[in-house]
Every structure is written in structure tokens, then in C-alpha cells.
Amino acid sequence: MPWRDLLLALVVVSTWGFNFVVIRWGLQGLPPLLLGALRFLLVALPAVFFIPRPAIPAKYWLGYGVVWGVGQFGCLFTAMKLGMPAGLASVVLQSQAFFTLIFALLLLNERWRWYQLAGLIVAAGGLTLIGLSHGQGLNGQTMTLLGFSLTLCGAAGWALGNILIRHTAKQGIAVKPSSLIIWAALPPLAIFSILTLLVDGPTVVFTALSHLSMQSVLAVLYLALIATILATSIWNDLLQRHSANLVAPFSLLVPWFGLASAALFLHEKLSVQQLLGALILMLGLLLNIFGARLRWPWQVKNA
């Protein structure tokens, strides 16, 4: 991979890692459901008037918008509002890779390789350690069990989005990523707008919108324009010009950028148990991605 593309990949994963800090800043002035509505408002408008609708049945991009937009980000934003530290959220959300494996088995009848199962078992151990650490934290960043559980739900929503895209690919349906992101923003925009009025109430919503701080405005702009549209466009361009096996492993750096930026800007620190759980989870991810490339003792013997 040329140095330019290598730097672009690092820019994308660092942007996504810093995304969790920005979410925390956005939640300081906006309710989570309203933050979600504003995020997808900027993703969809005005681009939806200029970008053609995805050339796939509407049920696919509508469904993707629900599971990806509402399922992932609705749960994540609420989780961070209810006690999930930003850095730890960036780690736990990576469990989407294993939810994808599980859903692929159940819904698409895809079989696992042994190293994927091993990675899933290792990662489950790390998630268990993190989950049992609720109530722990340093510098006032205490993780709650509800926040942890909702982050897992967000990872499951992300995984269902992956499964839906894979399902369309198996049917030979080509999906243009840019149009999918723009049009799939419409369902979460509508759902978040309705939910924030029902859950938070019109008074809270009106007060938050009428007292928008510059921090809230910049947070929404970052989440919509930089982390979603710009970073995702660069990532998809890299995937088109390089093999997925070369590009995809860079996503493993997202939680490390998330942890580092949370420590730097939010002064978050993990407990020893949380750090150990995060390391074990990442070990499971490494095994899942690179397991097929490793030369195991029995393979060397039989070579």
C-alpha cells in the first residue's frame, strides 16, 4: 500500500476513534435521541436531493437504516449518556465482529472456521471481564451495567447491518456505499425525531435546540460530516483500490485511538480489570482476522 493510502487509512481510524470523545461532548448539551436526530439530519440533507436512491429494493436500505442507524447509534448514544465511558465504548463496540459471525450462522447459514470460533471464545472472556467491572473506574469515569449492556446492543445493531449488506451481495445486488449511507439516514432521522419528542418531551427538545452551544454544533458537524460522510467515503475508496484483507485490519486501531483520545481529552482511565478485558477482547479480534494466515504447529508438520 502506498504511503499516501497508508496515511489515509490512519486518518480514517483515528477519526473514528476520536468519534467517541466527540459523542461525549455532544451529549453534554443534547439528549442522546436528539443528538441522533441531528446527526442523521446533516447526513441526509441536502445530499438526499442530489444523490440518487440506491439501486436496490427499498426494504434493504430502509432496513439497513433501522438496524445501523437506530440500533447501533441509538443504543451507543444512550449507553454513553447512562454511564459508558467513551474509551471503553470504543472497545466493546468492536464485538460487532463476533455478533456478525453469530448472525451469519443463524440467518445466512454461513459456517465458521475453527479460528473464528476460538476468537469468539477468547473475546467472550474479555467481554465478561469488562461486564463484571461495572461500578469500577478511575477519575470519576465509572462504568454502569446498563451502559455496558446498551453498548453490546449497539454492536449487535451494527452486526445486523453487516448481515443485511452481505445478504444483498449474495443475491448479486450491487450497493453504492455513498448513496446507501445518505438514503439510509432517513429512517433513523424520522425515528429519532419521533422518539426524542416522546421520550424527552417537546419542552426539553425545544430548550436544547434554542440553547445550542458551539460545542454541540461542532459535535454534530463532526459526527455527520467528518466521521460519517468523509471518513466512510475515504474508507470505501481504499477498499475499492486495495484488497479487503489489506484494509480491514486497520479497523483494529479504532479502539486504541478511542482509548488514547478519551484519556487525553476526557482524562478517562481504565481499571486493571477493564484493561485486561480490553486486551483479551482485542486478542480475540486479532485471532478472528489473522487466524487463517498463521502457521500452526500441525500445519508446519504436514507441509
Backbone bond lengths (Angstrom), bond angles and torsions (degrees), N, CA, C in turn:
res aa  C-N    CA-C-N  psi(-1)  N-CA   C-N-CA  omega(-1)  CA-C   N-CA-C  phi
1 M - - - 1.463 - - 1.532 108.94 -
2 P 1.340 118.47 128.76 1.467 121.08 178.91 1.532 111.16 -59.67
3 W 1.351 114.70 156.94 1.465 119.45 -178.83 1.524 111.45 -59.74
4 R 1.323 117.14 -36.44 1.471 119.80 179.77 1.520 111.28 -60.77
5 D 1.335 116.65 -44.91 1.460 120.30 -179.57 1.522 111.38 -70.94
6 L 1.315 115.72 -33.90 1.464 119.21 175.72 1.519 110.91 -61.51
7 L 1.323 116.54 -43.93 1.463 121.01 178.47 1.526 110.92 -66.05
8 L 1.334 116.94 -38.19 1.463 120.30 177.83 1.525 110.84 -63.15
9 A 1.328 116.86 -41.41 1.465 120.45 178.11 1.525 111.09 -62.35
10 L 1.330 116.20 -40.39 1.469 120.33 178.74 1.527 110.88 -68.04
11 V 1.327 116.70 -36.30 1.465 120.34 176.84 1.527 110.34 -62.22
12 V 1.327 116.13 -42.44 1.471 120.34 -178.54 1.530 110.73 -64.54
13 V 1.327 117.79 -50.58 1.467 119.66 -175.65 1.527 111.37 -68.61
14 S 1.339 117.11 -32.70 1.465 118.66 176.16 1.525 110.46 -70.06
15 T 1.344 116.51 -35.23 1.466 120.65 176.13 1.515 110.76 -63.25
16 W 1.319 116.49 -44.17 1.467 120.42 178.73 1.528 111.59 -68.64
17 G 1.325 117.61 -34.25 1.462 119.53 177.71 1.519 112.00 -67.93
18 F 1.330 116.28 -43.10 1.463 121.46 178.84 1.530 111.11 -68.72
19 N 1.313 116.45 -18.66 1.463 123.08 179.50 1.537 111.95 -52.70
20 F 1.331 117.18 -35.36 1.467 121.01 -176.41 1.526 111.26 -71.32
21 V 1.314 116.71 -34.11 1.463 120.34 174.77 1.525 109.87 -66.10
22 V 1.329 116.04 -41.89 1.462 120.86 -179.71 1.530 110.67 -64.41
23 I 1.330 116.60 -38.33 1.469 119.74 176.27 1.526 109.90 -59.24
24 R 1.333 116.51 -44.48 1.470 120.36 178.54 1.528 110.50 -59.54
25 W 1.312 117.47 -43.48 1.470 120.52 178.19 1.525 111.24 -64.14
26 G 1.324 116.29 -40.08 1.459 119.75 179.47 1.520 112.14 -65.22
27 L 1.316 116.87 -36.13 1.459 121.37 -178.70 1.528 112.73 -72.68
28 Q 1.324 116.99 -13.27 1.460 119.69 177.96 1.528 111.78 -71.59
29 G 1.330 117.11 -19.90 1.460 119.51 -179.16 1.515 115.02 -124.46
30 L 1.359 116.23 -5.93 1.457 119.93 -175.98 1.527 110.14 -136.53
31 P 1.341 117.81 141.89 1.468 120.37 171.50 1.524 109.35 -63.10
32 P 1.332 119.29 150.53 1.471 121.17 -174.48 1.519 114.30 -59.10
33 L 1.335 117.69 -39.47 1.466 119.66 -178.84 1.529 111.45 -70.54
34 L 1.305 116.83 -35.12 1.461 120.34 176.42 1.523 110.52 -69.90
35 L 1.326 117.11 -38.72 1.464 120.68 176.03 1.524 109.73 -60.30
36 G 1.340 117.02 -40.39 1.461 120.33 176.80 1.512 112.31 -63.91
37 A 1.328 116.87 -41.97 1.462 120.59 179.72 1.528 111.09 -62.44
38 L 1.319 117.30 -44.95 1.463 121.04 -179.27 1.528 111.49 -67.24
39 R 1.318 116.31 -37.44 1.460 120.38 178.48 1.523 110.40 -59.23
40 F 1.330 116.74 -49.94 1.457 119.66 -176.34 1.519 112.25 -77.68
41 L 1.321 117.01 -20.41 1.465 119.79 173.34 1.525 109.82 -62.47
42 L 1.320 116.49 -45.42 1.462 119.91 -179.30 1.524 112.54 -73.77
43 V 1.332 116.71 -28.67 1.465 119.17 176.24 1.536 110.25 -67.95
44 A 1.339 115.67 -41.65 1.467 120.27 -174.11 1.520 113.33 -82.12
45 L 1.326 116.93 -38.89 1.465 120.63 -173.55 1.523 111.99 -111.12
46 P 1.303 118.82 137.23 1.481 127.06 1.81 1.523 113.71 -90.67
47 A 1.362 117.52 8.44 1.467 120.42 -171.15 1.518 113.02 -58.15
48 V 1.341 117.46 -31.82 1.462 120.32 -176.08 1.526 111.60 -62.84
49 F 1.331 117.92 -21.30 1.468 121.40 179.26 1.525 112.25 -83.37
50 F 1.325 117.32 -11.58 1.463 121.18 -176.49 1.527 112.89 -118.17
51 I 1.333 117.43 -25.07 1.461 121.51 -179.32 1.523 109.18 -94.50
52 P 1.332 118.06 125.13 1.472 119.91 -179.73 1.523 111.71 -60.46
53 R 1.312 115.87 149.77 1.457 121.47 177.87 1.526 109.93 -63.54
54 P 1.330 119.40 144.57 1.468 120.74 179.34 1.523 111.90 -54.91
55 A 1.310 115.81 138.40 1.464 121.53 -177.71 1.520 110.39 -80.94
56 I 1.321 116.13 53.06 1.460 123.29 178.37 1.524 107.83 -137.71
57 P 1.338 118.25 160.39 1.464 119.37 176.53 1.529 111.47 -54.54
58 A 1.323 116.05 141.99 1.464 120.94 -175.17 1.521 112.46 -57.80
59 K 1.344 116.94 -30.75 1.466 119.39 -177.28 1.522 111.90 -61.41
60 Y 1.340 116.80 -25.90 1.455 119.52 -178.28 1.530 111.52 -77.01
61 W 1.335 117.29 -49.92 1.466 117.07 -178.45 1.523 111.29 -73.80
62 L 1.333 117.79 -28.92 1.463 119.75 174.25 1.534 110.22 -67.75
63 G 1.332 115.86 -44.85 1.462 119.71 178.88 1.514 112.13 -63.93
64 Y 1.336 115.46 -40.38 1.461 119.28 177.75 1.527 110.72 -61.72
65 G 1.327 116.22 -41.12 1.460 119.70 178.71 1.518 112.56 -61.16
66 V 1.327 116.20 -36.78 1.471 119.94 -179.04 1.531 111.17 -70.28
67 V 1.346 116.99 -51.37 1.468 118.79 -174.93 1.522 111.75 -74.82
68 W 1.340 117.52 -38.24 1.465 121.15 -179.68 1.520 111.25 -77.89
69 G 1.325 116.17 -50.87 1.456 119.67 -175.49 1.514 113.22 -74.46
70 V 1.332 116.56 -57.14 1.468 120.10 -177.62 1.522 111.14 -76.69
71 G 1.350 116.25 -47.49 1.457 119.96 -176.66 1.518 112.95 -62.41
72 Q 1.334 116.23 -50.96 1.466 118.90 -177.40 1.527 112.21 -74.34
73 F 1.325 116.60 -57.33 1.456 118.86 -170.84 1.522 112.89 -79.77
74 G 1.321 117.26 -30.91 1.460 118.58 175.67 1.514 111.24 -62.22
75 C 1.334 115.73 -45.53 1.466 120.26 179.05 1.526 111.23 -68.51
76 L 1.349 116.91 -42.13 1.465 120.07 -178.21 1.518 111.61 -64.20
77 F 1.331 117.64 -48.84 1.465 120.73 -179.27 1.532 110.72 -60.78
78 T 1.337 116.75 -43.02 1.461 120.36 179.73 1.514 110.96 -67.15
79 A 1.331 116.60 -39.21 1.459 120.84 178.44 1.521 111.57 -59.87
80 M 1.335 116.10 -43.92 1.463 119.73 -178.54 1.521 111.17 -71.20
81 K 1.321 116.74 -27.09 1.465 119.91 175.05 1.518 110.85 -72.12
82 L 1.349 116.29 -28.14 1.463 121.45 -174.36 1.522 112.94 -104.12
83 G 1.314 116.95 23.39 1.458 118.07 169.16 1.508 117.33 110.74
84 M 1.337 118.88 18.76 1.463 120.84 175.36 1.523 108.70 -97.90
85 P 1.346 118.24 114.04 1.467 120.27 178.54 1.522 111.57 -58.67
86 A 1.318 116.71 145.57 1.460 121.89 -175.18 1.531 111.99 -60.15
87 G 1.318 117.08 -48.20 1.460 120.17 -178.21 1.514 112.33 -62.91
88 L 1.320 116.67 -43.80 1.458 120.65 -179.81 1.523 110.93 -67.74
89 A 1.330 116.93 -33.51 1.471 120.39 176.45 1.519 110.79 -61.63
90 S 1.337 116.93 -38.64 1.458 120.40 -179.81 1.527 111.48 -64.40
91 V 1.327 117.02 -27.81 1.465 121.28 178.13 1.522 110.92 -80.53
92 V 1.322 116.99 -51.55 1.469 121.42 -175.15 1.523 111.21 -63.32
93 L 1.324 117.24 -33.40 1.470 120.30 -178.66 1.530 111.55 -63.80
94 Q 1.341 117.22 -22.29 1.458 119.94 179.25 1.525 112.33 -69.67
95 S 1.332 116.80 -9.27 1.465 119.59 175.23 1.529 110.96 -64.75
96 Q 1.332 117.31 -7.67 1.463 120.36 175.39 1.524 111.87 -54.62
97 A 1.331 116.83 -30.08 1.458 119.76 -179.67 1.526 110.93 -62.09
98 F 1.321 116.48 -36.24 1.462 120.22 -178.13 1.528 111.82 -84.90
99 F 1.324 116.97 -31.88 1.462 118.75 171.00 1.528 109.58 -62.54
100 T 1.331 116.63 -36.54 1.459 120.34 177.93 1.523 110.38 -62.13
101 L 1.336 117.43 -42.32 1.465 121.01 177.18 1.522 111.37 -60.16
102 I 1.322 116.12 -44.84 1.467 120.98 -177.80 1.526 110.68 -65.54
103 F 1.330 116.51 -47.12 1.461 119.92 -179.64 1.526 111.60 -66.62
104 A 1.342 117.26 -33.88 1.462 120.76 178.17 1.521 110.54 -64.44
105 L 1.324 116.58 -36.76 1.462 120.65 177.15 1.523 111.20 -68.52
106 L 1.339 116.30 -44.96 1.458 120.89 -174.86 1.522 113.35 -76.46
107 L 1.334 116.79 -37.56 1.465 120.58 -172.11 1.522 114.07 -102.82
108 L 1.343 117.21 -29.19 1.461 120.39 -177.28 1.523 112.61 -113.84
109 N 1.324 115.90 -1.55 1.467 121.84 179.83 1.530 112.36 59.03
110 E 1.333 116.43 33.85 1.468 120.65 177.03 1.523 109.52 -85.79
111 R 1.300 115.61 135.90 1.465 120.87 -177.91 1.524 111.07 -87.74
112 W 1.315 115.62 151.79 1.458 121.68 179.10 1.521 110.21 -91.89
113 R 1.318 114.90 150.93 1.465 121.10 165.62 1.523 107.52 -86.96
114 W 1.314 116.66 158.13 1.462 119.59 -174.77 1.528 111.76 -61.48
115 Y 1.352 116.55 -36.22 1.462 119.08 -177.93 1.529 111.35 -71.32
116 Q 1.347 117.01 -26.21 1.461 119.77 175.26 1.529 110.27 -69.24
117 L 1.330 116.21 -40.74 1.463 120.06 176.79 1.523 110.14 -64.79
118 A 1.341 116.54 -41.38 1.469 119.77 178.25 1.521 110.74 -62.99
119 G 1.335 116.35 -42.00 1.455 120.17 177.96 1.513 111.76 -63.15
120 L 1.336 116.69 -38.83 1.460 121.02 178.43 1.520 111.13 -63.26
121 I 1.334 116.95 -42.24 1.469 120.93 -179.82 1.527 110.50 -65.54
122 V 1.329 116.32 -43.57 1.470 120.21 179.38 1.528 110.10 -63.24
123 A 1.334 116.46 -46.81 1.468 120.41 -179.24 1.523 111.55 -62.84
124 A 1.342 116.74 -36.94 1.465 120.17 178.58 1.529 110.64 -61.93
125 G 1.331 116.23 -36.06 1.464 119.88 176.26 1.520 111.31 -63.84
126 G 1.345 116.28 -42.14 1.462 119.92 178.04 1.514 112.07 -64.74
127 L 1.339 116.72 -42.35 1.468 120.40 178.98 1.526 110.98 -64.58
128 T 1.332 116.54 -36.42 1.461 119.77 178.26 1.519 111.03 -63.05
129 L 1.331 116.25 -43.58 1.468 119.97 177.73 1.524 110.95 -60.59
130 I 1.324 116.25 -43.49 1.470 120.35 179.79 1.521 110.24 -65.00
131 G 1.340 116.40 -44.99 1.456 120.04 -179.27 1.519 112.75 -61.71
132 L 1.332 116.72 -38.00 1.465 120.77 -179.84 1.522 112.73 -75.52
133 S 1.337 116.07 -5.79 1.473 119.36 -179.22 1.524 112.00 -91.72
134 H 1.348 117.84 10.72 1.467 119.00 -179.96 1.526 109.48 -59.96
135 G 1.299 114.12 138.83 1.465 119.80 -174.07 1.518 112.87 93.51
136 Q 1.348 115.79 -11.78 1.462 119.94 177.65 1.519 109.72 -95.17
137 G 1.303 115.70 158.82 1.460 121.28 177.32 1.508 110.31 156.19
138 L 1.312 114.99 162.41 1.457 121.55 -179.39 1.521 108.93 -123.83
139 N 1.318 115.98 156.88 1.469 121.60 180.00 1.526 112.41 57.30
140 G 1.322 116.47 32.75 1.456 120.26 176.60 1.515 114.64 78.09
141 Q 1.339 118.76 4.64 1.461 122.04 179.91 1.527 108.98 -95.68
142 T 1.311 116.96 76.96 1.454 121.95 -176.76 1.521 110.46 -92.85
143 M 1.322 115.87 127.13 1.454 120.43 179.46 1.519 110.52 -80.33
144 T 1.332 116.03 136.10 1.459 121.06 175.91 1.520 109.84 -101.35
145 L 1.331 116.45 153.27 1.461 120.68 178.81 1.525 110.38 -65.54
146 L 1.331 117.57 -36.56 1.462 121.17 178.15 1.522 110.70 -64.76
147 G 1.338 116.39 -42.73 1.457 119.87 178.55 1.520 111.62 -62.63
148 F 1.321 116.58 -41.82 1.466 121.50 177.91 1.522 110.76 -62.73
149 S 1.338 116.67 -45.82 1.466 121.41 -178.20 1.520 111.42 -63.21
150 L 1.329 116.98 -41.85 1.465 120.27 179.34 1.525 111.50 -67.52
151 T 1.331 117.61 -32.85 1.462 120.22 176.58 1.520 110.49 -65.36
152 L 1.337 116.78 -39.14 1.467 120.53 174.79 1.530 110.76 -62.65
153 C 1.334 116.58 -39.28 1.470 119.86 176.85 1.528 110.10 -63.14
154 G 1.332 116.86 -38.37 1.460 120.52 176.21 1.518 111.63 -62.65
155 A 1.342 116.78 -40.67 1.461 120.70 177.04 1.525 110.85 -63.67
156 A 1.334 116.66 -37.55 1.466 120.60 178.14 1.531 110.62 -66.26
157 G 1.340 117.66 -37.79 1.454 120.97 176.75 1.513 111.78 -63.91
158 W 1.328 116.34 -42.09 1.469 121.24 175.94 1.531 109.62 -59.29
159 A 1.340 116.00 -44.86 1.459 120.30 -178.56 1.523 112.07 -63.64
160 L 1.325 117.66 -39.70 1.466 120.06 177.80 1.530 110.86 -63.06
161 G 1.328 116.20 -35.22 1.456 119.48 174.41 1.523 111.27 -62.78
162 N 1.329 116.56 -41.33 1.465 120.67 176.86 1.527 110.95 -60.34
163 I 1.335 116.01 -42.85 1.459 120.99 -178.58 1.522 110.94 -64.67
164 L 1.322 116.60 -39.28 1.461 120.08 -179.71 1.521 110.55 -64.66
165 I 1.341 116.42 -42.18 1.469 120.04 178.24 1.527 110.30 -65.03
166 R 1.324 116.61 -40.62 1.461 120.27 179.44 1.533 110.67 -65.62
167 H 1.323 115.95 -36.64 1.462 120.65 178.78 1.527 110.86 -62.81
168 T 1.325 116.59 -42.54 1.463 119.35 178.56 1.533 110.61 -65.38
169 A 1.342 116.30 -37.69 1.464 119.76 179.39 1.527 110.64 -64.44
170 K 1.331 117.05 -38.68 1.463 120.59 179.75 1.525 111.57 -65.85
171 Q 1.318 115.89 -25.82 1.455 119.91 177.70 1.524 112.46 -87.69
172 G 1.324 115.88 4.59 1.453 120.57 178.85 1.510 113.96 76.31
173 I 1.346 116.86 21.96 1.462 121.55 -179.47 1.519 109.11 -96.63
174 A 1.322 117.22 117.15 1.459 121.52 178.95 1.527 109.78 -81.45
175 V 1.323 115.57 136.45 1.463 121.30 -178.79 1.523 108.92 -119.95
176 K 1.334 117.33 123.88 1.457 121.38 175.29 1.525 108.19 -82.67
177 P 1.350 118.35 115.04 1.465 120.79 -172.48 1.521 114.61 -55.77
178 S 1.345 117.83 -41.50 1.460 119.55 -175.52 1.527 111.39 -64.31
179 S 1.334 116.85 -45.03 1.458 119.01 179.88 1.518 111.19 -68.70
180 L 1.327 117.29 -33.91 1.465 120.01 178.65 1.522 111.16 -63.67
181 I 1.336 117.46 -45.38 1.464 120.92 -179.07 1.524 110.92 -62.36
182 I 1.338 116.79 -43.90 1.469 120.50 -177.95 1.525 111.40 -64.92
183 W 1.318 116.43 -50.76 1.465 119.99 -175.19 1.525 111.88 -75.14
184 A 1.327 117.16 -30.82 1.469 119.73 178.04 1.519 111.61 -72.09
185 A 1.332 117.36 -10.37 1.464 120.62 176.40 1.525 111.82 -76.09
186 L 1.328 117.70 -16.61 1.466 120.42 -177.33 1.531 113.33 -67.64
187 P 1.357 119.40 -46.21 1.470 118.33 178.50 1.533 113.71 -59.50
188 P 1.358 119.56 -48.99 1.463 117.56 178.21 1.522 113.31 -64.91
189 L 1.331 117.82 -31.57 1.467 120.30 176.15 1.524 109.78 -59.59
190 A 1.325 117.23 -47.99 1.464 121.13 -179.66 1.520 111.47 -66.91
191 I 1.334 116.62 -45.17 1.468 120.37 -175.97 1.520 111.13 -67.96
192 F 1.335 117.22 -45.01 1.468 120.06 178.82 1.526 111.27 -62.75
193 S 1.329 116.54 -39.00 1.468 119.85 -179.45 1.525 110.93 -62.89
194 I 1.321 116.15 -42.32 1.463 120.28 179.28 1.525 110.66 -69.16
195 L 1.333 116.38 -45.34 1.463 120.28 -176.44 1.527 112.57 -64.55
196 T 1.337 116.58 -40.73 1.470 117.73 -178.61 1.526 111.22 -66.59
197 L 1.339 117.39 -32.46 1.463 119.95 176.18 1.523 111.34 -70.43
198 L 1.341 116.74 -36.19 1.458 120.70 -179.97 1.520 112.51 -77.34
199 V 1.324 116.58 -42.99 1.473 121.05 -174.77 1.526 111.58 -83.45
200 D 1.320 116.73 -49.61 1.469 120.29 -176.93 1.529 111.87 -84.68
201 G 1.325 115.63 -30.88 1.459 120.11 -179.24 1.514 111.87 94.70
202 P 1.339 117.43 147.36 1.465 121.13 -178.78 1.523 113.69 -57.97
203 T 1.335 117.03 -35.01 1.469 119.82 -178.28 1.519 111.40 -64.33
204 V 1.337 115.55 -46.09 1.468 120.38 179.75 1.530 110.06 -63.59
205 V 1.339 116.14 -44.14 1.469 120.12 -179.21 1.526 110.39 -62.92
206 F 1.323 116.93 -47.28 1.462 120.19 -179.22 1.531 111.08 -62.99
207 T 1.324 116.96 -41.62 1.466 120.73 179.49 1.524 111.17 -63.08
208 A 1.340 116.64 -43.83 1.462 120.56 -179.91 1.522 111.36 -63.68
209 L 1.338 116.59 -41.59 1.464 120.23 -178.48 1.525 111.80 -71.57
210 S 1.319 116.26 -34.32 1.467 119.53 -178.21 1.517 112.52 -80.15
211 H 1.326 117.37 -11.91 1.465 121.28 179.13 1.531 110.81 -122.05
212 L 1.324 116.48 34.97 1.458 120.27 179.68 1.527 110.82 -61.12
213 S 1.317 115.36 127.23 1.460 119.95 176.32 1.519 109.20 -88.69
214 M 1.315 116.14 163.09 1.459 120.11 176.99 1.530 110.23 -61.63
215 Q 1.342 117.48 -33.84 1.463 120.83 178.12 1.523 110.65 -62.22
216 S 1.335 117.36 -43.06 1.465 120.86 179.31 1.519 110.98 -65.53
217 V 1.331 117.33 -42.49 1.457 121.71 179.94 1.526 110.28 -61.76
218 L 1.324 116.99 -47.22 1.467 120.81 -179.53 1.525 111.08 -65.16
219 A 1.340 116.79 -36.04 1.460 120.19 178.58 1.524 110.91 -63.49
220 V 1.325 117.15 -45.10 1.467 120.90 179.15 1.530 110.49 -64.14
221 L 1.323 117.09 -42.65 1.464 120.77 178.70 1.528 111.01 -61.23
222 Y 1.317 116.30 -42.23 1.472 120.20 179.60 1.523 110.53 -64.35
223 L 1.340 116.41 -48.53 1.462 120.72 -176.90 1.523 111.52 -61.62
224 A 1.325 117.26 -39.89 1.462 120.90 -174.74 1.521 112.65 -84.17
225 L 1.331 116.35 -52.50 1.459 120.50 -170.23 1.523 113.54 -86.77
226 I 1.329 116.35 -40.51 1.467 118.89 -175.06 1.528 111.77 -89.53
227 A 1.361 116.42 -55.31 1.466 119.51 -175.54 1.521 112.70 -72.24
228 T 1.340 117.34 -32.11 1.463 119.61 -176.70 1.523 111.91 -93.93
229 I 1.332 117.70 -63.39 1.463 120.18 -172.05 1.525 111.96 -75.41
230 L 1.344 118.08 -54.31 1.461 120.85 -175.20 1.524 112.05 -67.58
231 A 1.332 117.24 -53.97 1.467 120.45 -176.27 1.523 111.48 -63.59
232 T 1.327 117.12 -41.54 1.463 119.74 -179.96 1.521 111.20 -66.92
233 S 1.321 118.00 -36.86 1.461 121.30 177.85 1.522 111.00 -63.95
234 I 1.341 116.67 -43.37 1.470 120.37 178.05 1.527 110.26 -63.15
235 W 1.326 115.67 -43.14 1.473 121.19 -178.74 1.533 110.29 -61.78
236 N 1.322 116.57 -45.75 1.462 120.21 -179.92 1.526 111.50 -65.61
237 D 1.336 116.49 -34.68 1.461 120.13 176.59 1.533 110.69 -64.91
238 L 1.337 116.13 -40.70 1.467 119.87 176.97 1.531 111.18 -63.18
239 L 1.338 116.41 -39.23 1.461 120.32 -179.87 1.534 111.19 -66.67
240 Q 1.317 116.39 -28.91 1.458 119.86 179.39 1.522 111.99 -77.27
241 R 1.335 117.16 -27.36 1.465 120.47 -176.03 1.524 113.60 -100.96
242 H 1.326 116.71 -11.11 1.466 121.27 179.21 1.519 109.07 -136.57
243 S 1.317 116.56 160.57 1.464 119.98 179.26 1.524 110.14 -67.02
244 A 1.325 115.35 149.92 1.472 120.69 179.16 1.523 110.49 -61.36
245 N 1.342 117.30 -33.77 1.470 120.27 179.88 1.518 112.15 -64.59
246 L 1.331 116.57 -24.40 1.459 120.59 179.56 1.522 111.45 -86.63
247 V 1.331 117.05 -35.74 1.456 121.70 -174.77 1.525 112.25 -87.31
248 A 1.333 117.27 -45.82 1.465 122.21 -172.27 1.522 114.09 -54.86
249 P 1.357 120.50 -40.78 1.467 118.92 -178.75 1.527 114.78 -59.28
250 F 1.335 117.98 -20.44 1.465 119.21 177.64 1.529 111.25 -62.51
251 S 1.340 117.27 -24.53 1.468 119.79 -179.91 1.519 111.79 -63.97
252 L 1.345 117.28 -19.98 1.464 120.26 177.24 1.530 112.21 -65.08
253 L 1.342 116.02 -17.92 1.464 119.61 -179.91 1.521 112.38 -81.83
254 V 1.340 117.84 -14.47 1.466 120.85 -177.03 1.524 112.54 -56.32
255 P 1.349 119.54 -51.18 1.464 117.92 -178.99 1.524 113.75 -64.39
256 W 1.323 117.36 -29.52 1.464 118.67 179.08 1.523 110.59 -71.30
257 F 1.335 116.74 -39.04 1.464 119.22 172.56 1.522 109.79 -65.56
258 G 1.338 117.14 -35.80 1.455 120.58 177.69 1.514 112.27 -63.87
259 L 1.316 116.80 -45.60 1.470 121.08 178.98 1.526 111.09 -64.97
260 A 1.338 115.79 -43.33 1.463 119.54 -177.76 1.526 111.37 -65.82
261 S 1.332 117.06 -44.77 1.465 119.59 -179.13 1.521 111.21 -68.60
262 A 1.340 117.98 -35.50 1.465 120.81 177.44 1.526 110.72 -65.97
263 A 1.333 116.49 -38.27 1.467 120.10 177.78 1.525 110.94 -68.19
264 L 1.335 116.52 -37.95 1.464 120.88 -176.15 1.525 112.38 -75.70
265 F 1.328 116.76 -45.67 1.464 120.02 -172.53 1.531 113.90 -97.91
266 L 1.339 117.01 -25.96 1.462 120.46 -178.84 1.523 112.78 -112.13
267 H 1.338 115.75 -4.16 1.471 122.30 -179.89 1.530 111.78 58.69
268 E 1.332 115.77 36.05 1.458 119.90 177.10 1.524 110.50 -80.57
269 K 1.317 115.45 143.39 1.456 121.55 174.55 1.519 108.66 -136.29
270 L 1.336 116.40 136.77 1.450 120.88 178.42 1.524 110.02 -85.47
271 S 1.331 115.28 149.66 1.451 119.16 170.69 1.528 108.06 -72.51
272 V 1.319 117.40 167.24 1.466 121.03 179.84 1.521 110.45 -59.82
273 Q 1.333 117.38 -41.87 1.460 121.30 179.72 1.519 111.43 -64.65
274 Q 1.327 117.15 -41.08 1.463 120.30 179.10 1.525 111.23 -66.59
275 L 1.317 117.10 -40.69 1.461 120.83 178.60 1.519 110.80 -64.07
276 L 1.339 116.94 -42.55 1.463 120.65 178.35 1.530 110.51 -63.54
277 G 1.330 116.45 -42.68 1.459 120.14 178.03 1.515 111.85 -62.24
278 A 1.335 117.06 -40.57 1.459 121.24 178.89 1.526 111.04 -63.77
279 L 1.327 116.81 -41.48 1.464 120.84 179.60 1.524 111.44 -65.30
280 I 1.333 116.76 -40.41 1.465 120.78 179.36 1.529 110.29 -67.58
281 L 1.341 116.82 -41.36 1.461 120.11 177.13 1.519 110.67 -60.26
282 M 1.320 117.58 -44.30 1.458 120.55 -179.94 1.529 111.22 -66.82
283 L 1.344 117.23 -32.78 1.456 120.63 175.41 1.526 110.33 -62.61
284 G 1.348 116.16 -40.60 1.452 119.82 176.42 1.515 111.91 -62.77
285 L 1.334 117.61 -39.79 1.460 121.53 177.53 1.532 111.10 -64.22
286 L 1.319 116.19 -41.64 1.467 120.36 178.51 1.527 110.62 -61.79
287 L 1.321 116.00 -42.73 1.459 120.54 179.55 1.524 110.63 -64.66
288 N 1.318 116.87 -38.59 1.453 121.39 179.79 1.532 111.84 -65.08
289 I 1.333 116.55 -39.50 1.467 120.80 -175.92 1.526 112.50 -83.39
290 F 1.339 116.66 -42.34 1.459 119.99 -172.38 1.524 113.61 -104.81
291 G 1.332 117.64 1.24 1.463 120.33 -176.30 1.515 113.61 -57.22
292 A 1.335 116.94 -37.29 1.465 120.20 -178.02 1.524 112.13 -69.88
293 R 1.329 117.59 -21.21 1.470 120.85 -176.39 1.527 112.67 -89.64
294 L 1.327 115.95 -16.97 1.452 119.39 -175.26 1.522 111.23 -74.12
295 R 1.312 115.89 146.65 1.455 121.96 176.03 1.524 107.77 -98.13
296 W 1.329 115.94 108.02 1.450 120.77 -177.10 1.531 109.77 -89.41
297 P 1.333 118.48 157.04 1.475 121.57 -175.05 1.523 113.23 -51.71
298 W 1.347 117.41 -43.27 1.460 118.65 -178.09 1.534 111.76 -69.79
299 Q 1.361 116.83 -28.34 1.458 119.75 177.47 1.521 110.82 -71.59
300 V 1.330 117.05 -40.39 1.464 120.94 178.04 1.518 110.57 -63.15
301 K 1.336 115.75 -40.34 1.474 121.13 -178.79 1.514 111.86 -65.34
302 N 1.359 115.35 -38.33 1.462 119.86 -177.00 1.529 113.50 -89.33
303 A 1.345 116.31 -3.63 1.467 119.28 -176.79 1.526 110.87 -69.26
